[in-house]
Amino acid sequence: QVHLVESGGGLVQTGDSLRLSCAASERTFSSYAIGWFRQAPGKEREFVAAISWTGGSTKYADSVKGRFTISRDNAKNTVYLQMNSLKPEDTAVYYCAAHLWRVGTPVIPPVPGIYEYDYWGQGTQVTVSS
């Protein structure tokens, strides 16, 4: 069982930055690919970014490429999502999720891959005002 806790959300203005954190309790955290997803009111949960268990591979949704950066520190059991140049359409609850990597499978689940992730956090609200 992996317990994930997101933090770092808040209310910001257009063009501001935020850094979200996803902290894990599991000591084998480094075996998991981590994805960030978001869900806006009335919309389906969507893929934002993902990082492989080594940190060597990343994927991004087209809507955030060039603005968001995912990274991880396995020594701290934490994954980060640096969000720059925020827009009102980035407003959503942001969730991190963990996917246990297995030999012979892609280091990051195919996008969107929502059902490939085994564990989910409770989410953190990000609100971007115009």
ZAMARGU-4260 file (C-alpha; in steps of 0.2 Angstrom, whole numbers, plus 5000, padded with zeros to 4 digits):
<rodrens>
0) 5000/5000/5000 | 5007/5017/4995 | 5000/5032/5004 | 5001/5048/4994 | 4999/5066/5000
5) 4998/5081/4989 | 5002/5099/4994 | 5006/5116/4988 | 4990/5121/4980 | 4982/5138/4982
10) 4974/5153/4974 | 4985/5163/4962 | 4983/5175/4948 | 4986/5172/4929 | 5005/5171/4926
15) 5010/5166/4943 | 5019/5150/4948 | 5015/5136/4960 | 5025/5120/4965 | 5015/5105/4970
20) 5022/5091/4980 | 5017/5073/4981 | 5024/5064/4996 | 5024/5045/4998 | 5025/5034/5013
25) 5031/5019/5004 | 5050/5015/5006 | 5050/5007/4989 | 5043/5023/4981 | 5057/5023/4969
30) 5049/5008/4960 | 5034/5018/4955 | 5031/5029/4941 | 5021/5044/4947 | 5008/5054/4937
35) 4999/5070/4940 | 4981/5072/4935 | 4968/5086/4937 | 4950/5087/4937 | 4940/5103/4935
40) 4922/5105/4940 | 4910/5096/4928 | 4925/5088/4918 | 4933/5071/4918 | 4950/5068/4926
45) 4964/5072/4914 | 4982/5068/4912 | 4995/5082/4916 | 5012/5074/4918 | 5021/5058/4923
50) 5039/5053/4927 | 5047/5036/4927 | 5054/5028/4943 | 5071/5033/4939 | 5066/5051/4934
55) 5074/5048/4917 | 5058/5049/4907 | 5044/5061/4907 | 5028/5064/4898 | 5017/5080/4897
60) 5000/5084/4891 | 5001/5096/4876 | 4991/5109/4886 | 5005/5111/4899 | 5021/5107/4889
65) 5034/5121/4891 | 5025/5128/4907 | 5025/5113/4919 | 5040/5102/4924 | 5039/5086/4934
70) 5053/5080/4944 | 5057/5068/4958 | 5068/5066/4973 | 5068/5047/4978 | 5078/5051/4993
75) 5064/5061/5000 | 5050/5050/4993 | 5043/5065/4984 | 5038/5071/4967 | 5036/5089/4962
80) 5026/5098/4949 | 5032/5115/4945 | 5019/5125/4937 | 5023/5142/4928 | 5013/5154/4918
85) 4997/5148/4926 | 4981/5151/4916 | 4963/5151/4922 | 4960/5135/4913 | 4973/5126/4924
90) 4960/5128/4938 | 4957/5111/4945 | 4960/5098/4959 | 4977/5090/4956 | 4980/5072/4960
95) 4996/5062/4960 | 4995/5044/4957 | 5008/5029/4958 | 5010/5015/4946 | 5021/5001/4951
100) 5034/4998/4937 | 5036/4980/4931 | 5050/4973/4921 | 5046/4972/4902 | 5033/4986/4903
105) 5034/5004/4898 | 5043/5015/4911 | 5028/5027/4910 | 5010/5020/4907 | 5003/5025/4890
110) 4994/5042/4891 | 4981/5045/4898 | 4983/5029/4908 | 4972/5033/4922 | 4967/5015/4925
115) 4985/5010/4925 | 4989/5019/4942 | 4987/5009/4957 | 4987/5022/4971 | 4980/5040/4972
120) 4981/5054/4983 | 4967/5065/4990 | 4971/5080/4979 | 4975/5098/4981 | 4965/5113/4974
125) 4973/5125/4962 | 4963/5140/4957 | 4970/5153/4945 | 4961/5169/4944 | 4960/5180/4929
</rodrens>
